[in-house]
Amino acid sequence: MLEEELKKKTTFFTAEDFYQDIQKKKGKIGIATIYRFLNEKVKNHTVHSYSCNRRTLFSREKKTHSHFICEICKEQKHVNIKNIDFLKNEISGEICHFQLDVSGICEKCLKNEKRF
């Protein structure tokens, strides 16, 4: 049952999201079982994990997960980075997936800073 539900996932999801999906269908599985299942999948490289806003996200696919975080207003935006060729020469081995957080000052805060 867990395997079948996992195959339906096409986007990022949390363990809690997965748990809710399972509860709708069977209802007898606890959240700890869900975490054990997903952590085992991460360990076996069949599911990938990412960190977002102090929460763990999971994906069946080797997706990227990147953010731009404003140092002034702390707003965080997801950024779609498709190419990391600049890193390939720096890393010996094969890159599976990546997560990148970039800090700076957002456009809105830059405009506000210039008014003073």
C-alpha positions as CSV (number, residue, x, y, z in Angstrom):
1,M,0.0,0.0,0.0
2,L,2.8,2.5,0.9
3,E,4.6,1.6,-2.3
4,E,1.5,2.2,-4.5
5,E,0.8,5.5,-2.9
6,L,4.4,6.6,-3.3
7,K,4.3,5.9,-7.0
8,K,1.5,8.4,-7.3
9,K,3.7,11.3,-6.0
10,T,4.9,13.6,-8.8
11,T,5.9,16.7,-6.8
12,F,7.6,17.5,-3.5
13,F,5.7,16.2,-0.4
14,T,6.2,16.0,3.3
15,A,5.8,13.0,5.5
16,E,2.7,14.6,6.9
17,D,1.2,14.9,3.3
18,F,2.0,11.3,2.7
19,Y,0.5,10.3,6.0
20,Q,-2.8,12.1,5.2
21,D,-3.0,10.4,1.8
22,I,-2.6,7.0,3.5
23,Q,-5.1,7.9,6.2
24,K,-7.7,8.6,3.6
25,K,-7.3,5.1,2.2
26,K,-6.4,2.8,5.1
27,G,-6.2,4.8,8.3
28,K,-4.4,2.2,10.4
29,I,-0.8,3.2,9.7
30,G,0.9,5.6,12.2
31,I,3.0,8.6,11.3
32,A,6.1,6.8,12.7
33,T,5.7,4.1,10.2
34,I,5.5,6.7,7.4
35,Y,8.8,8.3,8.6
36,R,10.5,4.9,8.8
37,F,9.3,4.0,5.3
38,L,10.4,7.3,3.8
39,N,13.8,7.4,5.6
40,E,14.5,3.8,4.4
41,K,13.7,5.0,0.8
42,V,16.1,7.9,1.2
43,K,18.7,5.5,2.6
44,N,18.2,3.3,-0.5
45,H,18.3,6.3,-2.9
46,T,14.8,5.7,-4.2
47,V,13.5,8.8,-2.6
48,H,15.4,12.1,-2.2
49,S,15.1,14.5,0.7
50,Y,15.4,18.3,1.0
51,S,15.1,20.8,3.7
52,C,12.6,23.7,3.3
53,N,11.6,26.1,6.1
54,R,12.8,23.7,8.8
55,R,10.7,20.9,7.2
56,T,11.8,17.8,5.3
57,L,10.5,17.5,1.8
58,F,10.7,14.3,-0.2
59,S,10.7,13.6,-4.0
60,R,10.7,10.4,-6.0
61,E,12.7,12.2,-8.7
62,K,16.1,13.8,-8.6
63,K,14.8,17.4,-8.5
64,T,16.6,20.5,-7.4
65,H,15.4,22.6,-4.5
66,S,16.8,26.1,-4.3
67,H,15.8,29.3,-2.5
68,F,16.6,33.0,-2.6
69,I,16.5,34.5,0.9
70,C,16.4,38.2,1.5
71,E,18.7,39.3,4.3
72,I,16.5,42.3,5.2
73,C,12.8,41.1,5.0
74,K,13.7,37.4,5.3
75,E,11.3,36.5,2.5
76,Q,12.2,33.2,0.9
77,K,11.4,32.4,-2.7
78,H,11.8,29.2,-4.6
79,V,14.2,29.4,-7.5
80,N,14.3,27.0,-10.4
81,I,18.0,26.3,-11.1
82,K,18.5,23.8,-13.9
83,N,22.2,23.9,-14.6
84,I,25.0,23.5,-12.1
85,D,27.8,22.8,-14.5
86,F,30.0,25.3,-12.6
87,L,30.0,22.7,-9.7
88,K,30.9,19.6,-11.8
89,N,34.6,20.5,-12.0
90,E,34.7,21.1,-8.2
91,I,33.2,17.8,-7.2
92,S,34.7,14.4,-7.8
93,G,31.9,11.9,-8.2
94,E,28.4,12.2,-9.6
95,I,25.8,14.7,-8.5
96,C,22.5,13.1,-7.8
97,H,20.4,16.2,-6.8
98,F,21.1,19.4,-5.0
99,Q,19.6,22.0,-2.7
100,L,21.0,25.5,-2.8
101,D,20.2,28.6,-0.6
102,V,21.3,31.9,-1.9
103,S,21.2,35.0,0.3
104,G,20.9,38.6,-0.9
105,I,18.6,41.6,-0.9
106,C,15.3,41.3,-2.8
107,E,14.2,43.9,-5.3
108,K,11.6,45.4,-2.9
109,C,14.1,45.9,-0.1
110,L,16.7,47.4,-2.5
111,K,14.1,50.0,-3.6
112,N,13.2,50.8,0.0
113,E,16.9,51.2,0.9
114,K,17.4,53.7,-1.9
115,R,14.6,55.9,-0.5
116,F,16.6,56.7,2.6
